[in-house]
Every structure is written in C-alpha cells, then in structure tokens.
Amino acid sequence: MIKTYDVKSAQETILKRNYNHLLEYPENLIKSTEKLFGIGVSPDKAVDIILRSVRENGDRAIAEWTKLLDGINITDIRISAELIENAYRSLSPSLLDVFKLSASRIKLFHEQQPLPNWETTTLGGILGQRTTPIERVGVYVPGGTAPLPSSLLMSVIPAQVAGVNQIIICTPPNPDKSILAAAAICNIKDVFLAGGAQAVAAMAYGTKTIPKVDKIVGAGNLYVTLAKQKVYGTVGIEGLAGPTETMVIADKTANPAWVASDLLAQAEHDYLASAILLTPDADIARTVAAEIDNQLAKLSRSEMIETSLQNRGGIVLTPDLRSAAMLADDYGPEHLCLSVEKPEEVAGWINNAGGIFFGENSYEVLGDYMAGPSHIMPTGGTARFSSPLNVLDFVKISSVISLDPETSLELSPPAAKFAQTESLTGHAAAANYRIKQ
Amino acid sequence: MIKTYDVKSAQETILKRNYNHLLEYPENLIKSTEKLFGIGVSPDKAVDIILRSVRENGDRAIAEWTKLLDGINITDIRISAELIENAYRSLSPSLLDVFKLSASRIKLFHEQQPLPNWETTTLGGILGQRTTPIERVGVYVPGGTAPLPSSLLMSVIPAQVAGVNQIIICTPPNPDKSILAAAAICNIKDVFLAGGAQAVAAMAYGTKTIPKVDKIVGAGNLYVTLAKQKVYGTVGIEGLAGPTETMVIADKTANPAWVASDLLAQAEHDYLASAILLTPDADIARTVAAEIDNQLAKLSRSEMIETSLQNRGGIVLTPDLRSAAMLADDYGPEHLCLSVEKPEEVAGWINNAGGIFFGENSYEVLGDYMAGPSHIMPTGGTARFSSPLNVLDFVKISSVISLDPETSLELSPPAAKFAQTESLTGHAAAANYRIKQ
C-alpha cells in the first residue's frame, strides 16, 4: 500500500516542506475552534483569548477552560503526593525496572555533555563565558490516546542534569498512571492538571497554584504550539514541535523486514506522522513495500498507519546513495536512520538531522526509549537551525568581561572614536573620562 | 535629576518587570499603525498583513511596504558591490583601524568558544553529539537616528566563526556609510535594502532577490520584534530584543564620575533605555546623582537621557552589597557592571545577567565596541533563560546513536515493554523483530 516515487515527484509531494504550518490551520481545527469560540474566531485568536484570561484570572480561568475544552470539572489543580506515590506503587516491578533503566541511561548520556564554561587571558585580563542553570522549568506532558511517560523522562532528566532548581509538570486531567509513575521516578513533586494553551499560560504568567517558570519545554497539540510561540519572550521555549518524522536511507545490505517495521512504527504515531524510505536499490524498495503489507495486518493501529503512510509516507528511488543523503540533508528530518553498509560515510554527507541512527542495530525505537539521548528532536525541517533537547537547553551563558587596567586604557580611545561614529556622544564621554584619568 | 529609591518603592516601579510587553503596545504605536492600516488594526495584525503579502508577492511587496512605511521608492533591493566598496574607501584610515581592531577582538574571543562535539563509548557502542554550522543566516541591521555598525560586527563575526556558509544583511534604505563599510570589513556581499517586518518576512520566506535563510538575528523596532516572533518556527531567531538596560552595583570604592558617565551612556540609547544604580552607600548615591547633573549638560542627547533616566532609571539604596546583588539577580539585567572593591565576590551571587563587567576597568562602553564578546545580550529579564549572542547561536547539534550489537539486543526487550505501556504496538513489533533474530 505504500507508494513509490521518483526523486522529482517526491520533491513535489512528500519531500516538500510546508514552512508556514502556523499560518494555515487544518479545516477540522478551524471548525472545532469556531464551535467553541464563535464564528470567525481563528485558532490564533482563540489562543490569545485563553492566554489573556489565564493571565488575568489565574486558577479560576484554568478550571473554566478545563471544563469547556476538556469537559472535566477539576477540584484540585495540584496532584497530591499520595496519588503520585500510588501510581508508582501500582506499576509492576518489571515495568518499573524498564523505566529506571531508561532513566539511568538518559542521565548517564546527558551527564557527559560538556558545558561552555571557559576563560581566556589572551585578550588582556580575563574574558570568557560562565554557564548557570535556568532556575525554574515547566514541562508540558500531553495526554491523549497514547500516554507518553517516555517524553517525561526525556525532558525532565536533561533539566535535572543541568542543575535546574525547580521543575514542574503540567498535563491534562486524568493522566495515565504511567505518567505519574515516571514523575515519581524523577522525584518530581509538582504535577498540575492543566492541558492545552491554558497550561502554557499558567506556566508563563503564574497562577496562585501553578508557579511562573523561566522556560517551558514539551510538545502538545496545535493550541499548545501556538501558545508556546506567543509566550516566547516572556519565557523561553525549546522549540515548536510539528508532526514526527523518520527518514530511512537503505542500501542492498538492509534487512527489508526491519526497515518495514521501523517505517510502520513511525507511521503509527498519529495521522500526520511521516515515514519515508530513500533507497537507490529497486529490490529493497520492492521487498520493503511487500513487508509493509505483510506486517501491517498484525498491528493494532493499522488504520492510523495506513492514513499517515498514504498521505505523508513513501519510498523514494534515488540514483545513488549520495543523492539519497543530499535529499535527506535538504529535508532535515527529525530522525535519520542509516540502514546501509557504511553508515559513517553517509553520515558524513549530512548536516541537517535531529538524530542520526548508525546502522540497523541503532533502530529508532531504541532511540525513543532506551539509547540515552533525548527523543525530543527538531521536526518540520527545524533541524536546519535547532537541536535535540539537551543540557544546553536548560542553562544560559553570561559573558564575563574583566579587562586588566592596561588593556582598558588601550581600548578606550578606539571605543570613544567608534561611539562618535555612531553619534553616541555619551558613550564617547564615558570612555574619555577613563582616558583623562 | 535622577531619583533615589528605597528597595520597596524600586521594586514597585523601576525594578518591576513587565513580562507582557508584546501584549500591550504603546499608545503612539497603536495610533501610527491605525493611521497606515486603518482603524482597529493592531500592530500584531499589521505585521500579519505584511508577512502574508511578502510571502505571496515577494520583491513587489518589499517595494510597496518600503514606499508606504519608509516613504522611499527603491529601484534596486540589492546594494551594489560598488556602493559597498565606496563606503569602505570613504572611511578615514584611523576609523578603519578602529573597526578592524574591534572586528579582530570579536573574532579572537569567539574563536576560543568550545563546541559541544563529543562521543562516549561507556553506554555500548558510540553515543554523542555532532555540531554543524547553520547554512544560511540573515542579519537585521536597524537604521534610525544612530546607525550601529558595531551591531553588524557583533552579529556577523560570531556567525562567521561558527562556519556559517552564507550570511546576508537586511537594513532600511539609505544606510549610513559606516554600516556598509562594516559589511565590507566582514567581506559580506549580500546587503539588501529592506527594513521592518517586511525584511524579516523576506528572510524567512525568501523572495526573488532576497534568499530564504535558516535563522534571523538582530534587533529592530517593535514591528521587527513581532515579525521575528511570528516567523519563529519557519526560521530560527536568537531572541526578542526589548529596550536596552544597564545595572551598576557600586560600593564606596567606586569613582562617582565614572559611574555617572556609565549611567548617562546607557540612558542615551533611546527613550525606553534603563540605567539603574544599586548601592548600599548613601554618599555614593549622592555624589553620583550630583555628577549626573554636572555631566548631563555637556551631552548632545540630553533630552533623550533626561526622559529615560526619569522614567526608567534611578538609584536604589540597598541595605548591603549582598541585597543589591540579589535584586540584580532577580531582575536579570542585560548588562551588570560591578563597580566594587571585590567584583568576584559579588559576581558569585549572580546567576541571571547577559554580561557581567568586573570592576571599573571593564566599563560597559568597552563591551559595546572593543572587548570582544558580542554586545547583543538578552534584555527584559530574558537573561533568566537566554544568553548573549555567541557561536552556539549559529550551530546546531545532531544526536549520534551508534549502538553495538550486544547493547542493541540487550535494550530491545525493555524497549518493547516500554512501547507496550504507551500502546505503541508498532514500536514494540519493531523491537521484537530484532529480538527474534
């Protein structure tokens, strides 16, 4: 059922980036927004309304939006310690071991990341950069059909490694026990029942119950994404997540059953997920397509998979491996899986990709749960300018300027002259006061 | 004329952060927007209109907005090589030397910044992070009353050190020669005549003349800031700049004339600039206030300075140095100048500041032009979560996942179990295919 494309037709369809996703909303979202907010109210405007009401009315607004949008009456916005503890206890020991193994590998990986603390004395005195943790971080954990405790681990642990002092979590009402258990494993006490744009607003502005944070991370639906974009500047954000995407480059050495299973795994995320195979090998293209048909029938989320594979997935036949790599690099996928004989060679041609998976031992599902690097990676081509979530997202730099007296005196006349050129005479005067001394 | 505050009254006025600056527009901006776009059109909506028209009509829209908003007919959007060359030649040799000294120190400073390239073999196989430069960067250089060639150097050079392949500049029509000369010093060939939101739109979406970039950096007016926020996601941005701010902490060892000159230099930037002195020493407070009155009369931008000092500046008397540091840390100033006997001690109490200037030899004007670190620093309290412009702004990370076969096999059963918990049966199947092998 998966379609096969030549390069040109792929570039006009599945490989075409829509960089304006926030300007054009899906029809069903426009309709559901108008149903709730009135005819003519765009999702953009609806999010403005939610942000403003939470800023002005705090917890009361959270409760009202939760009732209107989620259809749930919440009495306590904060989840009690007992509920978190009970969720933790309810997990089977074997599942708990899996969560803990995942958590420990995420921790070990991020602990090795170097921080940009440095000083130089080569420019006269001491110049450099000092890195400090962000004080308060809010993590958004979506609810929905498939609860993702893994996303909680993948965002909270890098923040903890960075040394963030206070980490809070917002998640829609009635969270799955696995999410609360993951919070318990990370020793997070502050979990709040708020979803959507109202959760983002609460973390950006603060309410009586939900503290204002300095940075918000985590993906959600389009309301969450729009809200994050709008509060950016008031708080930091790690990025604006779009639908998830995987690109596999395979040569004749690839195992077609494995490649097919990796594409199917990607396609099951949601209706907009994208799973694309690039290969110069027509045999691989054929056998992977056949394997997809074989395996699909056995999967529980087959309807979702069929839709996303048909609309956003495909197999692209490329002239050679090098041109497959060039297409991938231009696309800038969230995940790039190199099911090829020499993954190092192909990786050498790639600049733009969130995560690069070398060879079939490093299949993407291991990256989703167990490998160690955060699975929160840049989507929608944003790998051209942004990075997977990592320790650097939870620190900031202060420039350190500590010049010695000789260098200061030496640089003062040119500083005065530069300031004059910019008509900033007060700047020039400040420099001249030092020269006169 | 500068006012003196106690801590409490300062916290209610000049030290109070308005984190919602993008939701509330100044009255004069609302009026000028309505005059151009029609009654009821907010700056936010006006920027939407500009973005959409440039996205749809490219160069033609640039020319039309430039005519409407800047009142200028442009024939060529691209500045010719001759014009850049002539601007460079028109500079005096001594000013050229100043520009080149500044450029060389910016380059030397940023060349020493370590990049987060690393690998570990402790987690089974090879895991790590690979850093690559962003391919195309657009730098916005504002026009206006005081041309800032220094800002061009401070943004272009870190990008060049990072290895960015293509750097373009957009600046409003009739740029000062000093800006074009600075472009020539950086060997930038692509300078385009476009200002405001239309320039941001052109760099985000691309036009026939102006190439689409991957990231836009540089400050501008509120239209520019709003446009950057809206195109974020389509391209990267380095932050949303607000008015510039300096905080000075002084003890009894400070030179009152120097402190006064530093505050005056800061206040001359624009009507919204903020210059605040924190000191536990009443004598210093008095003498600095007197020095400000003395020095102000001699300065050409005295009207601007008086307005900004009165509205957004002041002297705050604190119980001791430590509490001055705590106030500064909570405020998170763009620039923090430590005119104290032991700057290292005070700096140890600070987590949130864009640039920390140690002692009176490292006065802020040197940081503006000559010291080396980029003078583009986080404003409006965003130092709580963001950093001065630096080499990291022009690179991105790819996570590298190259597990060995044994580790891959070992991690597959827990990955399958984790996936089952998340109801992602396709993920579990992909893991199980590896286990069966």
HADDOCK unambig.tbl for C-alpha pairs under 7 A between the chains (distance, minus, plus):
assign (segid A and resid 19 and name CA) (segid B and resid 234 and name CA) 5.12 0.50 0.50
assign (segid A and resid 20 and name CA) (segid B and resid 234 and name CA) 6.39 0.50 0.50
assign (segid A and resid 98 and name CA) (segid B and resid 414 and name CA) 5.43 0.50 0.50
assign (segid A and resid 98 and name CA) (segid B and resid 418 and name CA) 6.79 0.50 0.50
assign (segid A and resid 114 and name CA) (segid B and resid 116 and name CA) 6.33 0.50 0.50
assign (segid A and resid 116 and name CA) (segid B and resid 114 and name CA) 6.31 0.50 0.50
assign (segid A and resid 132 and name CA) (segid B and resid 351 and name CA) 6.12 0.50 0.50
assign (segid A and resid 134 and name CA) (segid B and resid 384 and name CA) 6.41 0.50 0.50
assign (segid A and resid 134 and name CA) (segid B and resid 385 and name CA) 5.80 0.50 0.50
assign (segid A and resid 146 and name CA) (segid B and resid 422 and name CA) 5.51 0.50 0.50
assign (segid A and resid 146 and name CA) (segid B and resid 423 and name CA) 5.91 0.50 0.50
assign (segid A and resid 147 and name CA) (segid B and resid 422 and name CA) 5.56 0.50 0.50
assign (segid A and resid 148 and name CA) (segid B and resid 422 and name CA) 5.94 0.50 0.50
assign (segid A and resid 214 and name CA) (segid B and resid 384 and name CA) 6.42 0.50 0.50
assign (segid A and resid 214 and name CA) (segid B and resid 385 and name CA) 6.04 0.50 0.50
assign (segid A and resid 215 and name CA) (segid B and resid 385 and name CA) 6.51 0.50 0.50
assign (segid A and resid 233 and name CA) (segid B and resid 240 and name CA) 6.01 0.50 0.50
assign (segid A and resid 233 and name CA) (segid B and resid 382 and name CA) 6.86 0.50 0.50
assign (segid A and resid 234 and name CA) (segid B and resid 19 and name CA) 5.12 0.50 0.50
assign (segid A and resid 234 and name CA) (segid B and resid 20 and name CA) 6.39 0.50 0.50
assign (segid A and resid 236 and name CA) (segid B and resid 385 and name CA) 5.85 0.50 0.50
assign (segid A and resid 240 and name CA) (segid B and resid 233 and name CA) 6.00 0.50 0.50
assign (segid A and resid 258 and name CA) (segid B and resid 430 and name CA) 6.83 0.50 0.50
assign (segid A and resid 258 and name CA) (segid B and resid 433 and name CA) 6.75 0.50 0.50
assign (segid A and resid 261 and name CA) (segid B and resid 429 and name CA) 6.93 0.50 0.50
assign (segid A and resid 261 and name CA) (segid B and resid 430 and name CA) 4.83 0.50 0.50
assign (segid A and resid 262 and name CA) (segid B and resid 430 and name CA) 5.81 0.50 0.50
assign (segid A and resid 264 and name CA) (segid B and resid 426 and name CA) 6.17 0.50 0.50
assign (segid A and resid 265 and name CA) (segid B and resid 426 and name CA) 4.42 0.50 0.50
assign (segid A and resid 265 and name CA) (segid B and resid 427 and name CA) 4.61 0.50 0.50
assign (segid A and resid 265 and name CA) (segid B and resid 430 and name CA) 6.60 0.50 0.50
assign (segid A and resid 268 and name CA) (segid B and resid 426 and name CA) 6.56 0.50 0.50
assign (segid A and resid 299 and name CA) (segid B and resid 425 and name CA) 6.58 0.50 0.50
assign (segid A and resid 299 and name CA) (segid B and resid 426 and name CA) 6.18 0.50 0.50
assign (segid A and resid 300 and name CA) (segid B and resid 425 and name CA) 6.59 0.50 0.50
assign (segid A and resid 351 and name CA) (segid B and resid 132 and name CA) 6.14 0.50 0.50
assign (segid A and resid 353 and name CA) (segid B and resid 398 and name CA) 5.92 0.50 0.50
assign (segid A and resid 354 and name CA) (segid B and resid 398 and name CA) 4.93 0.50 0.50
assign (segid A and resid 354 and name CA) (segid B and resid 399 and name CA) 6.35 0.50 0.50
assign (segid A and resid 355 and name CA) (segid B and resid 398 and name CA) 5.23 0.50 0.50
assign (segid A and resid 355 and name CA) (segid B and resid 399 and name CA) 4.51 0.50 0.50
assign (segid A and resid 355 and name CA) (segid B and resid 400 and name CA) 6.06 0.50 0.50
assign (segid A and resid 356 and name CA) (segid B and resid 398 and name CA) 6.66 0.50 0.50
assign (segid A and resid 356 and name CA) (segid B and resid 399 and name CA) 6.11 0.50 0.50
assign (segid A and resid 356 and name CA) (segid B and resid 400 and name CA) 5.19 0.50 0.50
assign (segid A and resid 356 and name CA) (segid B and resid 401 and name CA) 6.14 0.50 0.50
assign (segid A and resid 357 and name CA) (segid B and resid 400 and name CA) 6.48 0.50 0.50
assign (segid A and resid 357 and name CA) (segid B and resid 401 and name CA) 4.96 0.50 0.50
assign (segid A and resid 357 and name CA) (segid B and resid 402 and name CA) 6.16 0.50 0.50
assign (segid A and resid 358 and name CA) (segid B and resid 401 and name CA) 6.09 0.50 0.50
assign (segid A and resid 358 and name CA) (segid B and resid 402 and name CA) 4.82 0.50 0.50
assign (segid A and resid 361 and name CA) (segid B and resid 403 and name CA) 6.20 0.50 0.50
assign (segid A and resid 361 and name CA) (segid B and resid 404 and name CA) 6.70 0.50 0.50
assign (segid A and resid 361 and name CA) (segid B and resid 405 and name CA) 5.71 0.50 0.50
assign (segid A and resid 361 and name CA) (segid B and resid 408 and name CA) 5.56 0.50 0.50
assign (segid A and resid 362 and name CA) (segid B and resid 401 and name CA) 6.31 0.50 0.50
assign (segid A and resid 362 and name CA) (segid B and resid 402 and name CA) 5.66 0.50 0.50
assign (segid A and resid 362 and name CA) (segid B and resid 403 and name CA) 5.47 0.50 0.50
assign (segid A and resid 362 and name CA) (segid B and resid 408 and name CA) 6.70 0.50 0.50
assign (segid A and resid 365 and name CA) (segid B and resid 415 and name CA) 6.99 0.50 0.50
assign (segid A and resid 365 and name CA) (segid B and resid 427 and name CA) 6.05 0.50 0.50
assign (segid A and resid 365 and name CA) (segid B and resid 431 and name CA) 6.84 0.50 0.50
assign (segid A and resid 366 and name CA) (segid B and resid 412 and name CA) 6.92 0.50 0.50
assign (segid A and resid 366 and name CA) (segid B and resid 415 and name CA) 6.17 0.50 0.50
assign (segid A and resid 369 and name CA) (segid B and resid 415 and name CA) 5.84 0.50 0.50
assign (segid A and resid 370 and name CA) (segid B and resid 411 and name CA) 6.47 0.50 0.50
assign (segid A and resid 370 and name CA) (segid B and resid 415 and name CA) 6.24 0.50 0.50
assign (segid A and resid 373 and name CA) (segid B and resid 399 and name CA) 6.68 0.50 0.50
assign (segid A and resid 382 and name CA) (segid B and resid 233 and name CA) 6.89 0.50 0.50
assign (segid A and resid 384 and name CA) (segid B and resid 134 and name CA) 6.39 0.50 0.50
assign (segid A and resid 384 and name CA) (segid B and resid 214 and name CA) 6.41 0.50 0.50
assign (segid A and resid 385 and name CA) (segid B and resid 134 and name CA) 5.79 0.50 0.50
assign (segid A and resid 385 and name CA) (segid B and resid 214 and name CA) 6.03 0.50 0.50
assign (segid A and resid 385 and name CA) (segid B and resid 215 and name CA) 6.50 0.50 0.50
assign (segid A and resid 385 and name CA) (segid B and resid 236 and name CA) 5.86 0.50 0.50
assign (segid A and resid 385 and name CA) (segid B and resid 396 and name CA) 5.92 0.50 0.50
assign (segid A and resid 386 and name CA) (segid B and resid 396 and name CA) 5.27 0.50 0.50
assign (segid A and resid 387 and name CA) (segid B and resid 396 and name CA) 5.19 0.50 0.50
assign (segid A and resid 387 and name CA) (segid B and resid 397 and name CA) 4.78 0.50 0.50
assign (segid A and resid 387 and name CA) (segid B and resid 398 and name CA) 6.36 0.50 0.50
assign (segid A and resid 388 and name CA) (segid B and resid 397 and name CA) 6.80 0.50 0.50
assign (segid A and resid 388 and name CA) (segid B and resid 398 and name CA) 6.86 0.50 0.50
assign (segid A and resid 388 and name CA) (segid B and resid 399 and name CA) 6.90 0.50 0.50
assign (segid A and resid 396 and name CA) (segid B and resid 385 and name CA) 5.91 0.50 0.50
assign (segid A and resid 396 and name CA) (segid B and resid 386 and name CA) 5.26 0.50 0.50
assign (segid A and resid 396 and name CA) (segid B and resid 387 and name CA) 5.19 0.50 0.50
assign (segid A and resid 397 and name CA) (segid B and resid 387 and name CA) 4.78 0.50 0.50
assign (segid A and resid 397 and name CA) (segid B and resid 388 and name CA) 6.80 0.50 0.50
assign (segid A and resid 398 and name CA) (segid B and resid 353 and name CA) 5.92 0.50 0.50
assign (segid A and resid 398 and name CA) (segid B and resid 354 and name CA) 4.94 0.50 0.50
assign (segid A and resid 398 and name CA) (segid B and resid 355 and name CA) 5.22 0.50 0.50
assign (segid A and resid 398 and name CA) (segid B and resid 356 and name CA) 6.66 0.50 0.50
assign (segid A and resid 398 and name CA) (segid B and resid 387 and name CA) 6.35 0.50 0.50
assign (segid A and resid 398 and name CA) (segid B and resid 388 and name CA) 6.85 0.50 0.50
assign (segid A and resid 399 and name CA) (segid B and resid 354 and name CA) 6.35 0.50 0.50
assign (segid A and resid 399 and name CA) (segid B and resid 355 and name CA) 4.51 0.50 0.50
assign (segid A and resid 399 and name CA) (segid B and resid 356 and name CA) 6.11 0.50 0.50
assign (segid A and resid 399 and name CA) (segid B and resid 373 and name CA) 6.67 0.50 0.50
assign (segid A and resid 399 and name CA) (segid B and resid 388 and name CA) 6.89 0.50 0.50
assign (segid A and resid 400 and name CA) (segid B and resid 355 and name CA) 6.06 0.50 0.50
assign (segid A and resid 400 and name CA) (segid B and resid 356 and name CA) 5.20 0.50 0.50
assign (segid A and resid 400 and name CA) (segid B and resid 357 and name CA) 6.48 0.50 0.50
assign (segid A and resid 401 and name CA) (segid B and resid 356 and name CA) 6.15 0.50 0.50
assign (segid A and resid 401 and name CA) (segid B and resid 357 and name CA) 4.96 0.50 0.50
assign (segid A and resid 401 and name CA) (segid B and resid 358 and name CA) 6.10 0.50 0.50
assign (segid A and resid 401 and name CA) (segid B and resid 362 and name CA) 6.31 0.50 0.50
assign (segid A and resid 402 and name CA) (segid B and resid 357 and name CA) 6.16 0.50 0.50
assign (segid A and resid 402 and name CA) (segid B and resid 358 and name CA) 4.83 0.50 0.50
assign (segid A and resid 402 and name CA) (segid B and resid 362 and name CA) 5.66 0.50 0.50
assign (segid A and resid 403 and name CA) (segid B and resid 361 and name CA) 6.23 0.50 0.50
assign (segid A and resid 403 and name CA) (segid B and resid 362 and name CA) 5.48 0.50 0.50
assign (segid A and resid 404 and name CA) (segid B and resid 361 and name CA) 6.72 0.50 0.50
assign (segid A and resid 405 and name CA) (segid B and resid 361 and name CA) 5.72 0.50 0.50
assign (segid A and resid 408 and name CA) (segid B and resid 361 and name CA) 5.58 0.50 0.50
assign (segid A and resid 408 and name CA) (segid B and resid 362 and name CA) 6.71 0.50 0.50
assign (segid A and resid 411 and name CA) (segid B and resid 370 and name CA) 6.48 0.50 0.50
assign (segid A and resid 412 and name CA) (segid B and resid 366 and name CA) 6.92 0.50 0.50
assign (segid A and resid 414 and name CA) (segid B and resid 98 and name CA) 5.43 0.50 0.50
assign (segid A and resid 415 and name CA) (segid B and resid 365 and name CA) 6.98 0.50 0.50
assign (segid A and resid 415 and name CA) (segid B and resid 366 and name CA) 6.15 0.50 0.50
assign (segid A and resid 415 and name CA) (segid B and resid 369 and name CA) 5.83 0.50 0.50
assign (segid A and resid 415 and name CA) (segid B and resid 370 and name CA) 6.24 0.50 0.50
assign (segid A and resid 418 and name CA) (segid B and resid 98 and name CA) 6.79 0.50 0.50
assign (segid A and resid 422 and name CA) (segid B and resid 146 and name CA) 5.51 0.50 0.50
assign (segid A and resid 422 and name CA) (segid B and resid 147 and name CA) 5.55 0.50 0.50
assign (segid A and resid 422 and name CA) (segid B and resid 148 and name CA) 5.94 0.50 0.50
assign (segid A and resid 423 and name CA) (segid B and resid 146 and name CA) 5.91 0.50 0.50
assign (segid A and resid 425 and name CA) (segid B and resid 299 and name CA) 6.60 0.50 0.50
assign (segid A and resid 425 and name CA) (segid B and resid 300 and name CA) 6.59 0.50 0.50
assign (segid A and resid 426 and name CA) (segid B and resid 264 and name CA) 6.18 0.50 0.50
assign (segid A and resid 426 and name CA) (segid B and resid 265 and name CA) 4.43 0.50 0.50
assign (segid A and resid 426 and name CA) (segid B and resid 268 and name CA) 6.56 0.50 0.50
assign (segid A and resid 426 and name CA) (segid B and resid 299 and name CA) 6.19 0.50 0.50
assign (segid A and resid 427 and name CA) (segid B and resid 265 and name CA) 4.62 0.50 0.50
assign (segid A and resid 427 and name CA) (segid B and resid 365 and name CA) 6.05 0.50 0.50
assign (segid A and resid 429 and name CA) (segid B and resid 261 and name CA) 6.92 0.50 0.50
assign (segid A and resid 430 and name CA) (segid B and resid 258 and name CA) 6.84 0.50 0.50
assign (segid A and resid 430 and name CA) (segid B and resid 261 and name CA) 4.84 0.50 0.50
assign (segid A and resid 430 and name CA) (segid B and resid 262 and name CA) 5.82 0.50 0.50
assign (segid A and resid 430 and name CA) (segid B and resid 265 and name CA) 6.61 0.50 0.50
assign (segid A and resid 431 and name CA) (segid B and resid 365 and name CA) 6.83 0.50 0.50
assign (segid A and resid 433 and name CA) (segid B and resid 258 and name CA) 6.74 0.50 0.50
